[in-house]
Amino acid sequence: MAQLSASPKYLQKNEARRRIVLADDHPDMLRRVSGILSPMFEIVAAVSDGRSAVEAASTLAPDLLLLDIAMPKLDGMHAALELRQAGCCTKIIFLSMHQEADYVTAALETGACGYVFKSRLRADLLVAIERVLAGSVFISTHSGGHII
């Protein structure tokens, strides 16, 4: 399992908390992710469809968008593409139950910087966020994350 650095940037004092938008069509997943992240990050919006994710990211300009793939109104892949085409610089990490290489590749081709398997949420999410906010690419694997 990848380890967090001794003093991750998002936990340093005298720095504004990083702002995150959550997008998932399952309320339980939104609550779970929010519970993990809210002590360290500012959750500026939690939305349940891709269209709302695009609107929230465009309007609120968060540091990070955590995005599910399968959502109503607009799937996560198309939401990410719309944001990139509009010039949005928000970093994107996909959270997905899909572990196939084709999904990971497609997600990265949208301009996303990370891909976390929902089955590895507790093990990988904070590490993925730290790495992506530091400028790396993070991809969950079955045995732990892969950092590029």
C-alpha positions as CSV (number, residue, x, y, z in Angstrom):
1,M,0.0,0.0,0.0
2,A,1.3,3.4,-0.9
3,Q,2.0,5.7,2.1
4,L,1.3,9.4,2.5
5,S,4.3,11.6,3.0
6,A,5.2,12.7,6.5
7,S,3.7,16.1,6.0
8,P,1.4,16.2,3.0
9,K,0.9,19.7,1.6
10,Y,-2.9,19.5,2.1
11,L,-2.4,19.1,5.9
12,Q,0.2,21.9,6.4
13,K,-0.9,24.7,8.6
14,N,-1.4,28.3,7.3
15,E,-2.6,27.1,4.0
16,A,-6.2,27.2,2.8
17,R,-7.8,23.8,2.6
18,R,-8.0,22.4,-1.0
19,R,-11.5,22.6,-2.5
20,I,-13.1,19.5,-3.9
21,V,-16.3,18.7,-5.9
22,L,-17.7,15.2,-5.5
23,A,-19.8,13.7,-8.3
24,D,-21.5,10.3,-7.9
25,D,-25.1,9.1,-8.4
26,H,-25.1,7.0,-5.3
27,P,-25.9,9.0,-2.1
28,D,-24.1,6.4,0.1
29,M,-20.9,6.8,-1.9
30,L,-21.1,10.6,-1.7
31,R,-21.5,10.3,2.1
32,R,-18.6,7.8,2.4
33,V,-16.2,9.9,0.3
34,S,-17.2,13.1,2.1
35,G,-16.7,11.5,5.4
36,I,-13.1,10.5,4.4
37,L,-12.2,13.8,3.0
38,S,-14.1,16.5,5.0
39,P,-11.6,16.6,7.9
40,M,-8.8,17.6,5.5
41,F,-10.5,19.2,2.5
42,E,-13.3,21.6,1.8
43,I,-16.1,19.8,0.0
44,V,-17.6,22.7,-2.0
45,A,-20.3,20.6,-3.8
46,A,-21.6,17.0,-3.9
47,V,-23.6,16.3,-7.0
48,S,-25.4,13.3,-8.4
49,D,-25.1,13.7,-12.2
50,G,-22.6,14.6,-14.8
51,R,-24.3,17.8,-16.0
52,S,-24.3,19.1,-12.4
53,A,-20.6,18.1,-12.1
54,V,-19.7,20.2,-15.1
55,E,-21.7,23.2,-13.8
56,A,-20.2,22.9,-10.3
57,A,-16.6,22.6,-11.6
58,S,-17.1,25.5,-14.0
59,T,-18.7,27.7,-11.5
60,L,-16.8,26.9,-8.3
61,A,-13.3,26.3,-9.8
62,P,-12.3,23.6,-7.3
63,D,-8.8,22.3,-7.0
64,L,-10.1,18.8,-7.7
65,L,-13.1,17.0,-9.1
66,L,-13.8,13.4,-8.0
67,L,-15.9,11.9,-10.7
68,D,-17.9,8.7,-11.1
69,I,-18.1,7.3,-14.6
70,A,-21.7,6.0,-14.8
71,M,-24.0,8.8,-13.9
72,P,-27.3,10.2,-15.3
73,K,-27.7,13.2,-17.6
74,L,-24.1,13.0,-18.7
75,D,-21.6,10.3,-17.9
76,G,-18.3,11.1,-16.2
77,M,-16.1,10.6,-19.3
78,H,-18.2,13.1,-21.3
79,A,-18.3,15.5,-18.3
80,A,-14.5,15.5,-18.1
81,L,-14.2,16.0,-21.9
82,E,-16.6,19.0,-21.7
83,L,-14.6,20.5,-18.9
84,R,-11.3,20.2,-20.8
85,Q,-12.8,21.5,-24.0
86,A,-14.0,24.6,-22.0
87,G,-10.5,25.2,-20.7
88,C,-11.2,24.1,-17.1
89,C,-7.9,23.4,-15.3
90,T,-9.5,21.5,-12.3
91,K,-7.7,18.3,-11.7
92,I,-9.9,15.2,-12.1
93,I,-9.7,11.8,-10.4
94,F,-12.2,9.2,-11.5
95,L,-13.7,6.9,-8.8
96,S,-15.1,3.8,-10.4
97,M,-16.1,0.2,-9.9
98,H,-14.7,-0.5,-13.4
99,Q,-11.2,-2.0,-13.1
100,E,-10.6,-2.9,-16.8
101,A,-7.6,-1.3,-18.5
102,D,-9.9,0.1,-21.3
103,Y,-11.7,2.3,-18.7
104,V,-8.5,3.5,-17.1
105,T,-7.1,4.4,-20.5
106,A,-10.3,6.2,-21.6
107,A,-10.3,8.2,-18.4
108,L,-6.8,9.3,-18.8
109,E,-7.5,10.3,-22.4
110,T,-10.1,12.8,-21.1
111,G,-7.4,14.6,-19.3
112,A,-7.9,13.0,-15.9
113,C,-4.9,12.8,-13.6
114,G,-6.1,9.8,-11.5
115,Y,-8.2,6.7,-11.4
116,V,-9.2,5.0,-8.1
117,F,-11.1,1.8,-7.9
118,K,-14.1,2.1,-5.6
119,S,-13.0,-1.3,-4.1
120,R,-9.7,0.4,-3.0
121,L,-11.3,3.7,-1.9
122,R,-9.9,3.6,1.7
123,A,-6.5,2.4,0.7
124,D,-5.9,4.7,-2.3
125,L,-8.1,7.8,-2.2
126,L,-6.0,10.0,0.0
127,V,-2.7,8.9,-1.6
128,A,-4.2,9.6,-5.1
129,I,-5.3,13.1,-4.1
130,E,-1.9,13.9,-2.6
131,R,-0.1,12.7,-5.7
132,V,-2.5,14.3,-8.2
133,L,-2.4,17.7,-6.4
134,A,1.4,17.4,-6.5
135,G,1.4,17.0,-10.3
136,S,1.6,13.2,-10.7
137,V,-0.8,10.7,-12.2
138,F,-2.2,8.0,-9.9
139,I,-3.9,4.7,-11.0
140,S,-5.2,2.1,-8.6
141,T,-4.1,-1.4,-9.1
142,H,-5.3,-4.6,-7.4
143,S,-2.3,-4.5,-5.0
144,G,-2.0,-0.8,-4.5
145,G,-1.7,2.4,-6.4
146,H,0.6,3.1,-9.4
147,I,2.1,6.6,-9.6
148,I,3.3,7.9,-12.9
